[in-house]
């Protein structure tokens, strides 16, 4: 690949403005001078004071898109640089990923040329390197189990079987074993399969039996020198037991100096929570089908049973809806010359990507085979900038175009509750989703609607007057009640973020809300009668930085979230005993603003995702941070 002919270097200075200042240097590495050009960069640290720049002219901003021009008459010669400063920032930069994520120049003739981008450097104080995130760890029992089981009383041997092989297994048992073999081969491509369908003289016999007295997700293992017996309650329990056996063999084979396989004793296991989830935002960055399938494999390896698929947001609508093809044409392509401008790492080349309905069917079936439920999310009424560009008839044409802005900087990005077309649109979208997703739940978002949304819409004001509604959140509640009725009519339950409860909320019956803003929010939701999944940003948002050091990548609005904190966090916290039945489980959230590479993804997701898996499965009194730290390096990654 030919290197870019231009490079943007940047640094942040604590002084020079209320939130410090950026200094930018654009280097011309080509052999020709340029003039009459503009520079575009994308950054989560936004400019809010257009005049607060030096040696540059502010041209335009759209959320994270920023465009600047040099002073009139400026010529950037080969080998030279254009230096300018920007002081009017909406917040301070605190980490190396708070600067420009992508850039390009637009020449006077309209061509867009790629610009390579540096890390954000720090001036004025020490730029500290990333911290060590994991201790060496300690093992009291040398078994590579993730998550750790409820009860274990097993004796390690000095060797391990080449494989386990079933004896007297039913067809369903054999099919389940084959599924786990295939899972292992996908996750550890260079590894040796831990289970074989055919007997092997160096292996160990595996007996499987269903126990009607056990819960569906429960299993038990009994070990001897000659055989292993797996008892299970249902299909999920059988898979979890087989997965634990695969982990034991894989660990003993991968690091025999640390891990062993049991020669006697028992394991008795079942999950702590029924909802053990992981969310993935595919709107900010698009993940190919193969990557989504691998993430589902990783969830199954850690015995997580919910894949929350965040399919739409301001940046793109990723789910094919045949009634509205514009959603996955206009609504996904971001380019310098398109109606959707580059954001969050997009550059000079157009970028898109969506999941066809055939893709969805493949991934839902893949997950189902691994006892993972796919819960789809379309985020409404807010976070719909791309939707409204794709379908402009969803807007009130009389509403001022910049009458409100979301927290991410998008103007007028919420579906209008006063338009009949809003409900016609959602009805057709939900009809297609119901046919694609067998989950009992459809997640409708409901988060981060800007206070003041719709108040400049004459149609919304007329509806509010007619219905006696005051304020944005009461109108949102009116809207979501109608959406919940649409879901009920289609045999689905409503899931949403905690803001669904704002403005009066919706009926608590068959409603599941995810508490993300703070842990206390979950308790308040439970008091109001909602079933709750705990996913607080302060512990379970995997885009958060893991250390305070400047060179540690990630977001920081929810604070610093090192793996030790994620592991130690207890969702039950101060939940009163009388409310604990409302706590259905926990969930990791993968928001994708910062994931511009697989390296960044793996650094931020691991080891915190397996830490959350252990919190979802393992009883509090069985958790052990040092044991976890010793085992977690075996984790598969994307």
C-alpha positions as CSV (number, residue, x, y, z in Angstrom):
1,X,0.0,0.0,0.0
2,X,1.4,3.4,-1.0
3,X,2.0,5.6,2.0
4,X,0.1,8.9,2.4
5,X,1.7,12.0,0.9
6,X,0.7,14.1,4.0
7,X,1.0,13.6,7.7
8,X,-0.8,15.3,10.6
9,X,1.2,15.5,13.9
10,X,-0.7,16.8,16.9
11,X,-0.1,17.5,20.6
12,X,-2.3,18.8,23.5
13,X,-1.2,21.5,25.8
14,X,-2.9,22.0,29.2
15,X,-2.5,25.8,28.8
16,X,-3.9,28.0,26.1
17,X,-7.6,27.8,26.6
18,X,-10.3,26.7,29.2
19,X,-9.7,23.1,28.2
20,X,-6.1,23.5,26.9
21,X,-5.3,23.6,23.2
22,X,-4.3,21.3,20.3
23,X,-1.3,22.1,18.1
24,X,-1.4,20.6,14.7
25,X,1.4,20.3,12.1
26,X,0.4,19.2,8.6
27,X,3.5,18.0,6.7
28,X,3.6,17.9,2.9
29,X,5.5,14.7,2.0
30,X,4.6,15.0,-1.7
31,X,6.8,16.5,-4.4
32,X,4.3,19.3,-5.3
33,X,3.1,22.4,-3.4
34,X,-0.6,22.8,-2.5
35,X,-2.7,25.8,-1.9
36,X,-6.4,26.6,-1.6
37,X,-6.9,23.4,0.3
38,X,-8.7,22.5,3.5
39,X,-7.8,19.9,6.2
40,X,-10.4,17.7,7.7
41,X,-9.9,15.6,10.9
42,X,-12.2,13.6,13.1
43,X,-11.9,13.8,16.8
44,X,-14.0,13.0,19.9
45,X,-12.6,16.1,21.5
46,X,-14.8,18.6,19.7
47,X,-14.3,22.3,18.9
48,X,-17.1,24.5,20.3
49,X,-15.5,28.0,20.0
50,X,-15.0,28.5,16.2
51,X,-12.9,31.6,16.7
52,X,-10.4,30.2,19.1
53,X,-7.8,29.1,16.6
54,X,-4.6,30.6,15.4
55,X,-3.1,30.5,11.9
56,X,-6.2,28.7,10.7
57,X,-9.8,29.4,9.6
58,X,-12.6,27.3,11.0
59,X,-14.7,26.1,8.1
60,X,-17.2,23.5,9.5
61,X,-18.0,21.0,12.2
62,X,-20.5,18.1,12.2
63,X,-20.3,16.2,15.5
64,X,-16.7,14.7,15.3
65,X,-16.0,16.1,11.8
66,X,-13.8,19.2,11.8
67,X,-12.7,21.2,8.8
68,X,-10.1,24.0,8.8
69,X,-8.4,26.1,6.1
70,X,-5.0,27.8,6.2
71,X,-4.8,31.6,6.0
72,X,-5.6,33.1,2.5
73,X,-2.7,32.8,0.1
74,X,-0.9,30.1,2.1
75,X,1.2,27.7,0.1
76,X,2.3,24.4,1.6
77,X,5.6,23.6,-0.1
78,X,7.1,20.1,-0.4
79,X,8.9,19.1,2.8
80,X,7.3,22.1,4.7
81,X,4.6,22.1,7.4
82,X,1.5,24.2,8.2
83,X,1.2,24.7,12.0
84,X,-1.9,25.9,13.7
85,X,-3.5,25.8,17.2
86,X,-7.1,25.2,18.3
87,X,-8.1,26.3,21.8
88,X,-11.9,26.2,21.8
89,X,-12.3,22.6,23.0
90,X,-15.4,21.2,24.7
91,X,-13.3,19.2,27.2
92,X,-9.7,18.5,28.2
93,X,-7.7,15.8,26.5
94,X,-6.6,13.2,29.1
95,X,-5.4,10.3,26.9
96,X,-3.5,9.7,23.7
97,X,-6.7,8.7,21.9
98,X,-8.4,12.0,22.6
99,X,-7.0,13.6,19.5
100,X,-7.4,13.3,15.7
101,X,-8.4,9.7,14.6
102,X,-8.3,10.4,10.9
103,X,-7.6,13.2,8.4
104,X,-7.5,14.1,4.8
105,X,-6.9,17.2,2.7
106,X,-9.3,18.5,0.1
107,X,-7.5,20.2,-2.7
108,X,-8.7,23.3,-4.7
109,X,-9.8,21.0,-7.5
110,X,-12.0,19.0,-5.2
111,X,-9.8,15.9,-4.8
112,X,-9.6,14.3,-1.4
113,X,-6.2,12.9,-0.4
114,X,-5.4,10.7,2.6
115,X,-3.4,12.1,5.5
116,X,-1.7,9.8,8.0
117,X,-2.3,10.7,11.6
118,X,0.0,10.6,14.6
119,X,-0.8,9.6,18.2
120,X,-1.8,12.7,20.3
121,X,1.4,13.8,22.1
122,X,1.4,15.6,25.4
123,X,3.2,18.8,26.2
124,X,3.6,20.5,29.6
125,X,3.6,17.4,31.8
126,X,5.0,13.9,31.8
127,X,3.6,11.5,29.2
128,X,3.4,8.3,31.1
129,X,3.4,4.8,29.4
130,X,0.6,2.3,29.7
131,X,0.5,0.4,33.0
132,X,0.9,-3.3,33.7
133,X,-2.7,-4.5,33.9
134,X,-2.3,-8.0,35.3
135,X,-0.3,-9.4,38.1
136,X,1.4,-12.8,37.6
137,X,-1.4,-14.4,39.5
138,X,-1.6,-17.4,41.9
139,X,-3.2,-20.8,41.7
140,X,-4.4,-22.9,44.6
141,X,-5.9,-25.4,42.2
142,X,-4.1,-25.8,38.8
143,X,-7.2,-25.9,36.6
144,X,-7.7,-23.6,33.6
145,X,-11.4,-22.9,34.0
146,X,-13.1,-19.7,32.8
147,X,-15.3,-18.7,34.5
148,X,-14.5,-20.5,37.8
149,X,-17.1,-23.0,38.8
150,X,-19.6,-22.8,41.7
151,X,-18.0,-25.8,43.5
152,X,-14.9,-27.8,42.8
153,X,-13.3,-30.6,44.8
154,X,-10.9,-32.2,42.4
155,X,-7.4,-33.6,42.5
156,X,-4.9,-32.8,39.7
157,X,-3.0,-35.5,37.9
158,X,0.6,-35.4,36.6
159,X,-0.4,-35.9,33.0
160,X,-3.4,-35.1,30.8
161,X,-5.3,-37.2,28.3
162,X,-4.6,-36.7,24.6
163,X,-8.4,-36.3,24.2
164,X,-11.7,-37.3,25.7
165,X,-14.0,-39.6,23.8
166,X,-17.7,-40.3,24.3
167,X,-18.9,-43.8,25.3
168,X,-22.5,-44.8,24.7
169,X,-23.5,-41.3,23.7
170,X,-26.8,-40.4,22.1
171,X,-27.1,-38.7,18.7
172,X,-27.9,-35.4,20.4
173,X,-24.9,-35.8,22.7
174,X,-22.6,-36.5,19.7
175,X,-23.9,-33.4,18.0
176,X,-23.3,-31.3,21.1
177,X,-19.7,-32.7,21.3
178,X,-19.1,-31.9,17.7
179,X,-20.3,-28.3,18.2
180,X,-17.8,-27.9,21.0
181,X,-15.0,-29.5,19.0
182,X,-15.8,-27.1,16.1
183,X,-15.8,-24.1,18.6
184,X,-12.3,-25.1,19.9
185,X,-11.0,-25.5,16.4
186,X,-12.2,-22.0,15.5
187,X,-10.8,-20.4,18.6
188,X,-7.5,-22.2,18.8
189,X,-6.7,-23.0,15.1
190,X,-3.2,-24.3,15.9
191,X,-4.4,-26.4,18.9
192,X,-5.2,-30.1,19.1
193,X,-8.9,-30.9,19.5
194,X,-9.6,-31.7,23.2
195,X,-12.4,-34.2,22.3
196,X,-12.6,-36.9,19.7
197,X,-15.7,-38.8,18.6
198,X,-13.7,-41.9,18.1
199,X,-12.0,-43.9,21.0
200,X,-8.3,-43.3,21.5
201,X,-6.0,-45.5,23.6
202,X,-4.3,-42.4,25.0
203,X,-7.6,-40.7,25.7
204,X,-10.1,-40.9,28.5
205,X,-13.7,-42.1,28.2
206,X,-16.5,-39.6,28.6
207,X,-19.9,-40.6,29.8
208,X,-22.8,-38.2,29.4
209,X,-26.2,-38.4,31.1
210,X,-29.1,-36.0,31.5
211,X,-30.4,-35.4,35.0
212,X,-34.0,-34.1,35.2
213,X,-33.3,-32.8,38.7
214,X,-30.7,-30.3,37.6
215,X,-31.5,-26.8,36.2
216,X,-31.2,-26.4,32.4
217,X,-27.9,-24.5,32.6
218,X,-26.4,-26.7,35.3
219,X,-23.8,-29.5,34.9
220,X,-21.7,-31.7,37.1
221,X,-18.4,-33.5,36.3
222,X,-17.0,-36.5,38.1
223,X,-13.4,-37.6,37.4
224,X,-11.4,-40.8,37.7
225,X,-8.3,-42.2,36.1
226,X,-10.4,-44.2,33.6
227,X,-13.3,-41.9,32.8
228,X,-15.1,-38.6,33.1
229,X,-18.8,-38.4,33.7
230,X,-20.8,-35.3,32.6
231,X,-24.3,-34.9,34.1
232,X,-26.4,-32.0,32.8
233,X,-29.8,-30.5,33.1
234,X,-30.4,-29.3,29.6
235,X,-28.7,-28.6,26.3
236,X,-27.1,-25.4,27.7
237,X,-25.8,-27.3,30.7
238,X,-24.4,-30.0,28.5
239,X,-22.6,-27.4,26.4
240,X,-21.1,-25.7,29.4
241,X,-19.9,-28.9,30.9
242,X,-18.2,-29.9,27.6
243,X,-16.7,-26.4,27.3
244,X,-15.3,-26.8,30.8
245,X,-13.7,-30.1,29.9
246,X,-12.3,-28.5,26.7
247,X,-10.8,-25.7,28.8
248,X,-9.2,-28.2,31.2
249,X,-7.6,-30.1,28.4
250,X,-6.5,-27.0,26.6
251,X,-4.9,-25.4,29.7
252,X,-3.0,-28.6,30.6
253,X,-1.8,-28.9,27.1
254,X,-0.9,-25.2,26.6
255,X,1.0,-24.7,29.9
256,X,1.6,-28.1,31.6
257,X,3.9,-26.4,34.1
258,X,1.0,-24.4,35.5
259,X,-2.2,-26.4,34.7
260,X,-3.3,-30.0,35.2
261,X,-6.3,-32.2,34.4
262,X,-8.2,-33.8,37.3
263,X,-7.7,-37.5,38.1
264,X,-10.4,-37.6,40.8
265,X,-13.1,-35.5,42.4
266,X,-16.0,-33.5,41.2
267,X,-17.1,-30.1,39.8
268,X,-20.7,-28.9,40.4
269,X,-21.6,-25.8,38.5
270,X,-24.4,-23.5,37.4
271,X,-24.6,-19.8,36.6
272,X,-25.1,-17.0,39.1
273,X,-27.3,-14.9,36.8
274,X,-29.7,-15.8,33.9
275,X,-28.6,-12.8,31.8
276,X,-24.9,-12.9,31.1
277,X,-24.5,-10.5,28.2
278,X,-22.1,-8.8,25.9
279,X,-23.1,-5.8,23.7
280,X,-21.4,-4.8,20.5
281,X,-21.8,-1.4,18.8
282,X,-21.5,-2.0,15.1
283,X,-22.6,1.5,14.0
284,X,-19.6,3.5,15.0
285,X,-17.3,0.9,13.4
286,X,-18.5,-1.9,11.1
287,X,-17.4,-5.4,12.0
288,X,-17.5,-8.1,9.2
289,X,-19.7,-11.1,9.6
290,X,-16.7,-13.3,10.4
291,X,-15.6,-11.0,13.3
292,X,-19.1,-11.0,14.8
293,X,-19.2,-14.8,14.5
294,X,-15.9,-15.0,16.3
295,X,-17.0,-12.7,19.1
296,X,-20.1,-15.0,19.5
297,X,-17.7,-18.0,19.7
298,X,-15.7,-16.1,22.5
299,X,-18.9,-15.5,24.4
300,X,-19.8,-19.1,24.2
301,X,-16.3,-20.1,25.5
302,X,-16.9,-17.9,28.5
303,X,-20.4,-19.2,29.0
304,X,-22.0,-15.8,28.3
305,X,-25.5,-16.4,26.8
306,X,-26.6,-13.0,25.5
307,X,-25.3,-11.1,22.4
308,X,-26.8,-7.6,22.4
309,X,-26.3,-6.4,18.9
310,X,-26.4,-2.6,18.7
311,X,-27.3,-2.2,15.0
312,X,-28.1,1.5,14.6
313,X,-26.8,4.8,15.8
314,X,-26.1,8.3,14.6
315,X,-23.1,7.1,12.5
316,X,-24.9,4.4,10.5
317,X,-27.9,2.1,10.2
318,X,-26.5,-1.4,9.7
319,X,-29.5,-3.7,9.4
320,X,-31.0,-4.4,6.0
321,X,-34.7,-3.4,6.0
322,X,-36.3,-4.3,2.7
323,X,-39.1,-1.8,3.1
324,X,-36.6,1.0,3.3
325,X,-33.4,0.2,1.3
326,X,-32.3,3.8,1.7
327,X,-31.3,2.9,5.3
328,X,-28.4,0.7,4.1
329,X,-27.4,2.8,1.1
330,X,-27.6,6.5,2.1
331,X,-27.7,5.6,5.8
332,X,-24.4,3.7,5.9
333,X,-22.0,5.4,3.5
334,X,-19.8,8.1,5.0
335,X,-17.6,10.1,2.6
336,X,-16.3,13.6,2.0
337,X,-18.8,14.2,-0.8
338,X,-21.8,12.4,0.7
339,X,-24.7,13.5,2.9
340,X,-23.1,11.6,5.8
341,X,-19.7,13.1,6.5
342,X,-16.7,11.2,7.9
343,X,-16.7,10.4,11.6
344,X,-14.6,8.6,14.1
345,X,-11.7,7.5,12.0
346,X,-13.2,7.7,8.5
347,X,-11.0,9.4,5.9
348,X,-10.8,10.4,2.3
349,X,-12.3,7.1,1.0
350,X,-16.0,6.3,1.3
351,X,-16.8,3.7,4.0
352,X,-20.0,1.7,4.6
353,X,-21.0,-1.8,5.5
354,X,-24.3,-3.4,6.7
355,X,-25.7,-6.8,7.5
356,X,-28.0,-8.3,5.0
357,X,-30.9,-10.3,6.2
358,X,-29.2,-13.5,5.1
359,X,-26.1,-12.4,7.2
360,X,-28.4,-12.0,10.2
361,X,-30.0,-15.4,9.7
362,X,-26.5,-17.0,9.6
363,X,-25.3,-15.2,12.7
364,X,-28.5,-15.9,14.7
365,X,-28.3,-19.6,13.8
366,X,-24.6,-19.7,14.7
367,X,-25.4,-18.1,18.1
368,X,-28.4,-20.4,18.7
369,X,-26.2,-23.5,18.2
370,X,-24.0,-22.2,20.9
371,X,-26.8,-21.4,23.3
372,X,-26.3,-17.6,22.8
373,X,-29.4,-15.5,22.3
374,X,-29.1,-12.5,19.9
375,X,-30.9,-9.5,21.2
376,X,-31.1,-6.8,18.5
377,X,-31.1,-3.1,19.1
378,X,-32.4,-0.3,17.0
379,X,-31.7,2.9,19.0
380,X,-34.8,5.1,19.1
381,X,-35.9,7.9,19.4
382,X,-32.5,9.5,19.7
383,X,-29.2,8.6,18.0
384,X,-30.9,8.7,14.5
385,X,-28.8,11.2,12.6
386,X,-28.1,8.6,9.8
387,X,-31.7,7.5,9.7
388,X,-33.0,11.0,9.2
389,X,-30.6,11.7,6.4
390,X,-31.6,8.4,4.7
391,X,-35.4,9.1,5.2
392,X,-35.9,12.9,5.4
393,X,-39.7,12.4,5.5
394,X,-39.2,11.5,9.1
395,X,-38.5,15.1,10.0
396,X,-40.8,18.0,10.6
397,X,-39.8,20.4,7.8
398,X,-40.8,23.4,9.9
399,X,-38.3,22.6,12.7
400,X,-35.1,24.7,12.8
401,X,-32.2,22.5,11.7
402,X,-30.0,23.2,14.7
403,X,-32.7,23.6,17.4
404,X,-30.9,21.0,19.7
405,X,-27.8,18.9,19.8
406,X,-27.1,15.5,21.3
407,X,-24.3,15.0,23.8
408,X,-22.2,13.7,20.9
409,X,-22.8,16.9,19.0
410,X,-25.4,15.8,16.4
411,X,-28.1,18.3,15.6
412,X,-31.8,17.3,15.6
413,X,-31.1,13.5,15.7
414,X,-34.3,12.1,17.3
415,X,-37.3,10.6,15.6
416,X,-40.3,12.9,15.9
417,X,-43.1,11.4,18.0
418,X,-45.6,13.7,16.3
419,X,-45.2,12.3,12.8
420,X,-47.5,9.5,11.6
421,X,-44.7,8.3,9.3
422,X,-42.6,7.7,12.4
423,X,-44.9,4.9,13.5
424,X,-45.5,3.6,10.0
425,X,-41.7,3.4,9.6
426,X,-41.2,1.6,13.0
427,X,-44.0,-0.8,12.3
428,X,-42.4,-2.0,9.1
429,X,-38.9,-2.2,10.7
430,X,-40.3,-4.2,13.6
431,X,-42.2,-6.6,11.3
432,X,-38.9,-7.5,9.6
433,X,-37.0,-7.7,12.8
434,X,-39.5,-10.1,14.4
435,X,-39.1,-12.4,11.4
436,X,-35.3,-12.3,11.8
437,X,-34.7,-12.5,15.5
438,X,-36.3,-15.3,17.7
439,X,-35.3,-13.5,20.9
440,X,-38.1,-12.6,23.3
441,X,-36.7,-9.1,23.5
442,X,-36.1,-6.3,21.1
443,X,-33.9,-3.5,22.5
444,X,-35.2,0.0,21.5
445,X,-32.4,2.1,23.1
446,X,-34.2,5.1,24.5
447,X,-31.0,6.7,25.7
448,X,-29.4,10.2,25.5
449,X,-32.3,12.1,24.0
450,X,-31.2,15.8,24.3
451,X,-33.2,17.8,26.8
452,X,-35.0,20.3,24.5
453,X,-35.5,17.9,21.7
454,X,-38.6,18.5,19.6
455,X,-39.5,21.7,21.4
456,X,-38.9,23.7,18.2
457,X,-41.0,21.3,16.1
458,X,-44.5,22.9,15.5
459,X,-45.9,19.4,15.0
460,X,-44.5,18.2,18.3
461,X,-45.7,21.3,20.1
462,X,-49.2,20.7,18.7
463,X,-49.2,17.1,20.0
464,X,-47.9,18.2,23.4
465,X,-50.7,20.7,23.7
466,X,-53.3,18.2,22.7
467,X,-52.1,15.5,25.0
468,X,-51.2,17.8,28.0
469,X,-47.5,16.9,27.7
470,X,-44.8,19.1,29.1
471,X,-41.1,18.7,28.2
472,X,-38.9,16.5,26.1
473,X,-38.9,13.5,28.5
474,X,-42.7,13.3,29.0
475,X,-43.0,13.3,25.2
476,X,-40.4,10.6,25.0
477,X,-42.4,8.6,27.5
478,X,-45.5,9.1,25.3
479,X,-43.6,7.8,22.3
480,X,-42.1,4.8,24.0
481,X,-45.4,3.7,25.4
482,X,-46.7,3.5,21.8
483,X,-43.5,1.6,20.8
484,X,-44.0,-0.9,23.7
485,X,-47.6,-1.5,22.5
486,X,-46.2,-2.2,19.0
487,X,-43.8,-4.7,20.4
488,X,-46.5,-6.4,22.6
489,X,-48.7,-6.7,19.5
490,X,-45.9,-8.5,17.8
491,X,-45.2,-10.9,20.7
492,X,-42.0,-9.2,21.8
493,X,-40.8,-7.7,25.1
494,X,-39.2,-4.3,25.4
495,X,-35.5,-3.9,26.5
496,X,-33.9,-0.5,26.7
497,X,-31.3,1.7,28.4
498,X,-32.2,3.2,31.8
499,X,-33.5,6.5,30.3
500,X,-36.6,4.6,29.1
501,X,-37.8,5.3,32.6
502,X,-37.6,9.1,32.1
503,X,-40.7,11.2,31.9
504,X,-42.9,8.6,33.5
505,X,-41.4,5.7,31.6
506,X,-43.4,2.7,30.3
507,X,-45.3,-0.1,31.9
508,X,-42.8,-2.1,34.0
509,X,-44.4,-5.5,33.0
510,X,-42.3,-7.4,30.5
511,X,-39.8,-4.5,30.4
512,X,-36.0,-5.0,31.0
513,X,-33.8,-2.0,31.5
514,X,-30.0,-1.7,31.5
515,X,-28.5,0.5,34.1
516,X,-25.5,2.1,32.6
517,X,-25.1,5.6,34.0
518,X,-24.3,4.7,37.6
519,X,-24.8,1.6,39.8
520,X,-27.4,3.5,41.9
521,X,-29.6,3.9,38.8
522,X,-30.2,0.1,38.8
523,X,-31.5,0.1,42.4
524,X,-33.8,3.0,41.6
525,X,-35.2,1.2,38.5
526,X,-35.8,-1.9,40.6
527,X,-37.6,0.1,43.2
528,X,-39.9,1.3,40.4
529,X,-40.7,-2.2,39.5
530,X,-38.4,-2.7,36.5
531,X,-36.3,-5.8,35.8
532,X,-32.7,-4.7,35.6
533,X,-29.4,-5.7,34.0
534,X,-26.4,-4.0,35.5
535,X,-23.9,-2.6,33.0
536,X,-22.5,0.5,34.6
537,X,-19.9,2.5,32.6
538,X,-17.7,2.7,35.7
539,X,-17.1,-1.0,35.6
540,X,-18.5,-2.8,32.5
541,X,-18.0,-0.3,29.6
542,X,-15.0,-1.9,27.8
543,X,-14.1,1.3,25.8
544,X,-13.0,3.0,29.1
545,X,-9.3,3.4,29.7
546,X,-7.7,0.9,32.0
547,X,-5.2,3.3,33.5
548,X,-4.7,7.0,34.2
549,X,-1.5,7.2,32.2
550,X,-1.5,9.4,29.1
551,X,-0.5,6.6,26.7
552,X,-3.3,4.3,27.8
553,X,-5.9,4.2,25.1
554,X,-9.7,4.6,25.4
555,X,-12.5,6.8,26.7
556,X,-12.5,8.3,30.1
557,X,-15.9,9.9,30.8
558,X,-16.8,7.2,33.2
559,X,-13.4,7.2,34.9
560,X,-10.6,4.7,34.9
561,X,-11.6,1.1,34.8
562,X,-8.6,-1.3,35.3
563,X,-9.3,-5.0,35.0
564,X,-9.0,-5.5,38.8
565,X,-11.9,-3.0,39.3
566,X,-14.0,-4.7,36.6
567,X,-13.4,-8.1,38.3
568,X,-14.1,-6.9,41.8
569,X,-17.3,-4.9,41.0
570,X,-20.3,-6.6,42.5
571,X,-23.6,-5.8,40.6
572,X,-25.7,-6.6,43.6
573,X,-23.8,-4.0,45.5
574,X,-26.2,-2.4,48.0
575,X,-29.3,-3.9,46.4
576,X,-31.8,-4.4,49.2
577,X,-32.7,-8.0,49.6
578,X,-36.3,-7.4,48.7
579,X,-35.2,-6.0,45.3
580,X,-32.6,-8.6,44.3
581,X,-35.1,-10.7,42.4
582,X,-35.3,-7.7,40.0
583,X,-31.6,-8.0,39.1
584,X,-31.5,-10.4,36.1
585,X,-27.8,-10.2,35.4
586,X,-24.9,-8.3,34.1
587,X,-23.5,-7.2,30.8
588,X,-20.3,-6.0,29.1
589,X,-20.7,-3.1,26.7
590,X,-18.4,-2.7,23.7
591,X,-18.8,0.9,22.3
592,X,-16.7,1.3,19.2
593,X,-15.7,4.9,19.0
594,X,-12.0,4.0,19.8
595,X,-11.7,0.6,18.0
596,X,-9.9,1.6,14.8
597,X,-7.8,-1.6,14.8
598,X,-8.0,-5.2,16.1
599,X,-5.0,-4.4,18.3
600,X,-6.9,-1.7,20.1
601,X,-10.0,-3.9,20.4
602,X,-8.1,-6.8,22.0
603,X,-6.2,-4.5,24.3
604,X,-9.4,-2.9,25.7
605,X,-11.7,-5.9,25.7
606,X,-9.3,-8.4,27.3
607,X,-9.0,-9.3,30.1
608,X,-12.1,-7.3,31.1
609,X,-14.6,-9.4,29.1
610,X,-13.7,-12.7,30.8
611,X,-13.7,-10.8,34.1
612,X,-17.3,-9.8,33.5
613,X,-18.1,-13.4,32.4
614,X,-16.8,-14.6,35.8
615,X,-18.9,-12.0,37.6
616,X,-21.9,-13.2,35.7
617,X,-21.3,-16.9,36.5
618,X,-19.2,-17.4,39.6
619,X,-20.6,-16.9,43.1
620,X,-19.1,-13.9,45.0
621,X,-17.4,-16.1,47.6
622,X,-15.6,-18.1,44.9
623,X,-14.1,-15.2,43.0
624,X,-10.3,-14.7,43.3
625,X,-8.5,-12.0,41.4
626,X,-5.1,-13.6,41.6
627,X,-6.4,-16.9,40.4
628,X,-8.2,-15.2,37.6
629,X,-5.0,-13.3,36.6
630,X,-3.2,-16.6,36.4
631,X,-5.7,-18.2,34.1
632,X,-6.9,-15.3,31.9
633,X,-3.9,-15.2,29.5
634,X,-5.3,-18.4,28.0
635,X,-8.3,-16.4,26.7
636,X,-9.0,-16.5,22.9
637,X,-9.1,-13.0,21.3
638,X,-10.7,-11.6,18.2
